[in-house]
Amino acid sequence: MSKMEEAKADYLAGMKYKDIAKKYGVALSTVKSWKTRNKWQRNNATKKKSMHTKVKSTRTKQEKVAPSLPPPELPDSNELNDKQKAFCLYYLQRYNATWAYQKAYGGSYENALAHGSRMVGNGRIKSYLTKLKKQQSQDLYATANDILLRYLNQATSNVTDVLSFRTEKHLAYYKVRDKNGPYEDGGGNFRYVPKIDPETGEQAYYYTNIVKLKDSSEIDTSNIKSIRIDKGEPVVEMEDRQKAMQILLDRLPEPEVNDGSTNSLLAALSNGMKKIWSDKDGDKDS
């Protein structure tokens, strides 16, 4: 019996390729070649494929939804009903009484417009809003503080933070054509002759305005609302300082200790806003 026939007998008996190759001192590829070329086939090599019908699931696929969040822990209040408390929560989202009333009670815009402002003026509502603000300041101190500082930054911003401007004085000259002139352009040589002001008898002058934007990498651009180039000149629009001051006044709680160290900021903002509104009223009267 040849080596290949002996190897076949071992293969049919269940011996592995590598063991056959080692036994007969041949390469593993040689054993595989013998098997393929001579069509060696073990009795248990043919397996019937599992014949089963795939049953399509008729179960309705449930839509994935975000898990509901637990309701926030609200300050205790036996004086307000659930809708009044909901109104307070909505009001603190946008500080819009009409929108908050519609969200809490529903109804028309006209009805919400009439009742929303009265709700905010209600003493019990005011008291509950104050409690909610204090709770917000505890739960979201970092975020709220950052926002207030952002508005404070806007309220104290200045256009010179982002650009510089100045006026330069220049002497006025006439351009006179002269073939021996020291200057030359497309029309030939020329020279400059001082322009004399007939009223003063002295050389006339004029001014030019120079606006120069600062490098954005060197400044805080967060207070810039928009910037564009108009007719070759930069136009910068800053965030509304008066609006920022008013928002600060609306959001900051009243100081618990009435001394200069506690309410100096509020006093400065309040006095500033009073001056602004008084100036506007004065303009209307004049």
Secondary structure as a PSIPRED ss2 file (coil, helix, strand):
# PSIPRED VFORMAT (PSIPRED V4.0)

   1 M C   1.000  0.000  0.000
   2 S C   1.000  0.000  0.000
   3 K H   0.000  1.000  0.000
   4 M H   0.000  1.000  0.000
   5 E H   0.000  1.000  0.000
   6 E H   0.000  1.000  0.000
   7 A H   0.000  1.000  0.000
   8 K H   0.000  1.000  0.000
   9 A H   0.000  1.000  0.000
  10 D H   0.000  1.000  0.000
  11 Y H   0.000  1.000  0.000
  12 L H   0.000  1.000  0.000
  13 A C   1.000  0.000  0.000
  14 G C   1.000  0.000  0.000
  15 M C   1.000  0.000  0.000
  16 K C   1.000  0.000  0.000
  17 Y H   0.000  1.000  0.000
  18 K H   0.000  1.000  0.000
  19 D H   0.000  1.000  0.000
  20 I H   0.000  1.000  0.000
  21 A H   0.000  1.000  0.000
  22 K H   0.000  1.000  0.000
  23 K H   0.000  1.000  0.000
  24 Y H   0.000  1.000  0.000
  25 G C   1.000  0.000  0.000
  26 V C   1.000  0.000  0.000
  27 A C   1.000  0.000  0.000
  28 L H   0.000  1.000  0.000
  29 S H   0.000  1.000  0.000
  30 T H   0.000  1.000  0.000
  31 V H   0.000  1.000  0.000
  32 K H   0.000  1.000  0.000
  33 S H   0.000  1.000  0.000
  34 W H   0.000  1.000  0.000
  35 K H   0.000  1.000  0.000
  36 T H   0.000  1.000  0.000
  37 R H   0.000  1.000  0.000
  38 N C   1.000  0.000  0.000
  39 K C   1.000  0.000  0.000
  40 W C   1.000  0.000  0.000
  41 Q C   1.000  0.000  0.000
  42 R C   1.000  0.000  0.000
  43 N C   1.000  0.000  0.000
  44 N C   1.000  0.000  0.000
  45 A C   1.000  0.000  0.000
  46 T C   1.000  0.000  0.000
  47 K C   1.000  0.000  0.000
  48 K C   1.000  0.000  0.000
  49 K C   1.000  0.000  0.000
  50 S C   1.000  0.000  0.000
  51 M C   1.000  0.000  0.000
  52 H C   1.000  0.000  0.000
  53 T C   1.000  0.000  0.000
  54 K C   1.000  0.000  0.000
  55 V C   1.000  0.000  0.000
  56 K C   1.000  0.000  0.000
  57 S C   1.000  0.000  0.000
  58 T C   1.000  0.000  0.000
  59 R C   1.000  0.000  0.000
  60 T C   1.000  0.000  0.000
  61 K C   1.000  0.000  0.000
  62 Q C   1.000  0.000  0.000
  63 E C   1.000  0.000  0.000
  64 K C   1.000  0.000  0.000
  65 V C   1.000  0.000  0.000
  66 A C   1.000  0.000  0.000
  67 P C   1.000  0.000  0.000
  68 S C   1.000  0.000  0.000
  69 L C   1.000  0.000  0.000
  70 P C   1.000  0.000  0.000
  71 P C   1.000  0.000  0.000
  72 P C   1.000  0.000  0.000
  73 E C   1.000  0.000  0.000
  74 L C   1.000  0.000  0.000
  75 P C   1.000  0.000  0.000
  76 D C   1.000  0.000  0.000
  77 S C   1.000  0.000  0.000
  78 N C   1.000  0.000  0.000
  79 E C   1.000  0.000  0.000
  80 L C   1.000  0.000  0.000
  81 N C   1.000  0.000  0.000
  82 D H   0.000  1.000  0.000
  83 K H   0.000  1.000  0.000
  84 Q H   0.000  1.000  0.000
  85 K H   0.000  1.000  0.000
  86 A H   0.000  1.000  0.000
  87 F H   0.000  1.000  0.000
  88 C H   0.000  1.000  0.000
  89 L H   0.000  1.000  0.000
  90 Y H   0.000  1.000  0.000
  91 Y H   0.000  1.000  0.000
  92 L H   0.000  1.000  0.000
  93 Q H   0.000  1.000  0.000
  94 R H   0.000  1.000  0.000
  95 Y C   1.000  0.000  0.000
  96 N C   1.000  0.000  0.000
  97 A H   0.000  1.000  0.000
  98 T H   0.000  1.000  0.000
  99 W H   0.000  1.000  0.000
 100 A H   0.000  1.000  0.000
 101 Y H   0.000  1.000  0.000
 102 Q H   0.000  1.000  0.000
 103 K H   0.000  1.000  0.000
 104 A H   0.000  1.000  0.000
 105 Y H   0.000  1.000  0.000
 106 G C   1.000  0.000  0.000
 107 G C   1.000  0.000  0.000
 108 S C   1.000  0.000  0.000
 109 Y H   0.000  1.000  0.000
 110 E H   0.000  1.000  0.000
 111 N H   0.000  1.000  0.000
 112 A H   0.000  1.000  0.000
 113 L H   0.000  1.000  0.000
 114 A H   0.000  1.000  0.000
 115 H H   0.000  1.000  0.000
 116 G H   0.000  1.000  0.000
 117 S H   0.000  1.000  0.000
 118 R H   0.000  1.000  0.000
 119 M H   0.000  1.000  0.000
 120 V H   0.000  1.000  0.000
 121 G H   0.000  1.000  0.000
 122 N C   1.000  0.000  0.000
 123 G H   0.000  1.000  0.000
 124 R H   0.000  1.000  0.000
 125 I H   0.000  1.000  0.000
 126 K H   0.000  1.000  0.000
 127 S H   0.000  1.000  0.000
 128 Y H   0.000  1.000  0.000
 129 L H   0.000  1.000  0.000
 130 T H   0.000  1.000  0.000
 131 K H   0.000  1.000  0.000
 132 L H   0.000  1.000  0.000
 133 K H   0.000  1.000  0.000
 134 K H   0.000  1.000  0.000
 135 Q H   0.000  1.000  0.000
 136 Q H   0.000  1.000  0.000
 137 S H   0.000  1.000  0.000
 138 Q H   0.000  1.000  0.000
 139 D H   0.000  1.000  0.000
 140 L C   1.000  0.000  0.000
 141 Y H   0.000  1.000  0.000
 142 A H   0.000  1.000  0.000
 143 T H   0.000  1.000  0.000
 144 A H   0.000  1.000  0.000
 145 N H   0.000  1.000  0.000
 146 D H   0.000  1.000  0.000
 147 I H   0.000  1.000  0.000
 148 L H   0.000  1.000  0.000
 149 L H   0.000  1.000  0.000
 150 R H   0.000  1.000  0.000
 151 Y H   0.000  1.000  0.000
 152 L H   0.000  1.000  0.000
 153 N H   0.000  1.000  0.000
 154 Q H   0.000  1.000  0.000
 155 A H   0.000  1.000  0.000
 156 T C   1.000  0.000  0.000
 157 S C   1.000  0.000  0.000
 158 N C   1.000  0.000  0.000
 159 V H   0.000  1.000  0.000
 160 T H   0.000  1.000  0.000
 161 D H   0.000  1.000  0.000
 162 V C   1.000  0.000  0.000
 163 L E   0.000  0.000  1.000
 164 S E   0.000  0.000  1.000
 165 F E   0.000  0.000  1.000
 166 R E   0.000  0.000  1.000
 167 T E   0.000  0.000  1.000
 168 E E   0.000  0.000  1.000
 169 K E   0.000  0.000  1.000
 170 H E   0.000  0.000  1.000
 171 L E   0.000  0.000  1.000
 172 A C   1.000  0.000  0.000
 173 Y E   0.000  0.000  1.000
 174 Y E   0.000  0.000  1.000
 175 K E   0.000  0.000  1.000
 176 V E   0.000  0.000  1.000
 177 R E   0.000  0.000  1.000
 178 D C   1.000  0.000  0.000
 179 K C   1.000  0.000  0.000
 180 N C   1.000  0.000  0.000
 181 G C   1.000  0.000  0.000
 182 P C   1.000  0.000  0.000
 183 Y E   0.000  0.000  1.000
 184 E E   0.000  0.000  1.000
 185 D E   0.000  0.000  1.000
 186 G C   1.000  0.000  0.000
 187 G C   1.000  0.000  0.000
 188 G E   0.000  0.000  1.000
 189 N E   0.000  0.000  1.000
 190 F E   0.000  0.000  1.000
 191 R E   0.000  0.000  1.000
 192 Y E   0.000  0.000  1.000
 193 V E   0.000  0.000  1.000
 194 P E   0.000  0.000  1.000
 195 K C   1.000  0.000  0.000
 196 I E   0.000  0.000  1.000
 197 D C   1.000  0.000  0.000
 198 P C   1.000  0.000  0.000
 199 E C   1.000  0.000  0.000
 200 T C   1.000  0.000  0.000
 201 G C   1.000  0.000  0.000
 202 E C   1.000  0.000  0.000
 203 Q E   0.000  0.000  1.000
 204 A C   1.000  0.000  0.000
 205 Y E   0.000  0.000  1.000
 206 Y E   0.000  0.000  1.000
 207 Y E   0.000  0.000  1.000
 208 T E   0.000  0.000  1.000
 209 N E   0.000  0.000  1.000
 210 I E   0.000  0.000  1.000
 211 V E   0.000  0.000  1.000
 212 K E   0.000  0.000  1.000
 213 L E   0.000  0.000  1.000
 214 K C   1.000  0.000  0.000
 215 D C   1.000  0.000  0.000
 216 S H   0.000  1.000  0.000
 217 S H   0.000  1.000  0.000
 218 E H   0.000  1.000  0.000
 219 I C   1.000  0.000  0.000
 220 D C   1.000  0.000  0.000
 221 T H   0.000  1.000  0.000
 222 S H   0.000  1.000  0.000
 223 N H   0.000  1.000  0.000
 224 I E   0.000  0.000  1.000
 225 K E   0.000  0.000  1.000
 226 S E   0.000  0.000  1.000
 227 I E   0.000  0.000  1.000
 228 R E   0.000  0.000  1.000
 229 I E   0.000  0.000  1.000
 230 D E   0.000  0.000  1.000
 231 K C   1.000  0.000  0.000
 232 G C   1.000  0.000  0.000
 233 E E   0.000  0.000  1.000
 234 P E   0.000  0.000  1.000
 235 V E   0.000  0.000  1.000
 236 V E   0.000  0.000  1.000
 237 E E   0.000  0.000  1.000
 238 M E   0.000  0.000  1.000
 239 E C   1.000  0.000  0.000
 240 D C   1.000  0.000  0.000
 241 R H   0.000  1.000  0.000
 242 Q H   0.000  1.000  0.000
 243 K H   0.000  1.000  0.000
 244 A H   0.000  1.000  0.000
 245 M H   0.000  1.000  0.000
 246 Q H   0.000  1.000  0.000
 247 I H   0.000  1.000  0.000
 248 L H   0.000  1.000  0.000
 249 L H   0.000  1.000  0.000
 250 D H   0.000  1.000  0.000
 251 R H   0.000  1.000  0.000
 252 L C   1.000  0.000  0.000
 253 P C   1.000  0.000  0.000
 254 E C   1.000  0.000  0.000
 255 P C   1.000  0.000  0.000
 256 E C   1.000  0.000  0.000
 257 V C   1.000  0.000  0.000
 258 N C   1.000  0.000  0.000
 259 D C   1.000  0.000  0.000
 260 G H   0.000  1.000  0.000
 261 S H   0.000  1.000  0.000
 262 T H   0.000  1.000  0.000
 263 N H   0.000  1.000  0.000
 264 S H   0.000  1.000  0.000
 265 L H   0.000  1.000  0.000
 266 L H   0.000  1.000  0.000
 267 A H   0.000  1.000  0.000
 268 A H   0.000  1.000  0.000
 269 L H   0.000  1.000  0.000
 270 S H   0.000  1.000  0.000
 271 N H   0.000  1.000  0.000
 272 G H   0.000  1.000  0.000
 273 M H   0.000  1.000  0.000
 274 K H   0.000  1.000  0.000
 275 K H   0.000  1.000  0.000
 276 I H   0.000  1.000  0.000
 277 W H   0.000  1.000  0.000
 278 S H   0.000  1.000  0.000
 279 D H   0.000  1.000  0.000
 280 K H   0.000  1.000  0.000
 281 D H   0.000  1.000  0.000
 282 G H   0.000  1.000  0.000
 283 D H   0.000  1.000  0.000
 284 K H   0.000  1.000  0.000
 285 D H   0.000  1.000  0.000
 286 S C   1.000  0.000  0.000
